[in-house]
Amino acid sequence: MITYTYSKARQNFSSVLNKVKEEGEVLIKRKDGELFKIELYKCEKSPLDVKSIDLSPTVEEILEIIRETRER
C-alpha cells in the first residue's frame, strides 16, 4: 500500500486517484501523524438499474386509448 504526504497528495490528487484505482487503496499521512485511507468504492448496483413495469396492455386497452385520443 502506498502512503503519500498530505501536501504531495494535494498537489497530485489525480495521480493519487489513479493509484487508488490500480492498487485499491492509498494512505495519506498528515504532519501530525494522522493517517487517512482512500479506497475505491464499487457500487453493487447501477443507479440507472430500476425496476421495470409490466406494460403489456390488452387489445381492448389499446383501442380505448386510440378512441380517447381521437376524441380530443
Secondary structure by P-SEA (a helix, b strand, c coil): cccccaaaaaacaaaaaaaaaaccbbbbbcccbbbbbbbbbbbcccccccccccccccaaaaaaaaaaaaac
